[in-house]
């Protein structure tokens, strides 16, 4: 594992962390190669929103398992909460399916799905949830989703871009991790910064690069 992330991961237990990364491949590579293996001794749940973004993530998983077959046992145990049009999931276990339609109705179903999670679980909100929050557009319902979770659950949310609801959603997390390209070198080098929202302290934490599809230390 990259030593950059090895230093960060222990602090995420029982915390609510948002990872900001604009590059989809880098974001999903961190999820598959770093986060899932680290928490593999726990029950891991991931929420995916919409058929289009489920398909994109599914293709990513298929490709990464070809390159890293050792991840197969971890992916098989992944519990998927899918909001979409079709009752299918080609990886992991389909823990719950919510038919995509009215955002308020989707929210009610999601809350029911999340009620059964425990403090020892890990919940991952894929970046596709950003589209759901925008479509929902209801502060009360978003608060309900976050409030129904156990206070000590490990929550990891991903964010790709800037949206209207982001300022509110940032307030619901304990830690913000930012991953940005190091433009001083090239588009394969990245800087990791950790922002502790309750102290407003943004600092550079480490650097890594993408090498042959893998995350590697500099």
Order of alpha helices (4+ residues) and beta strands (2+ residues): alpha-beta-alpha-beta-alpha-alpha-beta-beta-alpha-beta-alpha-alpha-beta-alpha-beta-beta-beta-beta
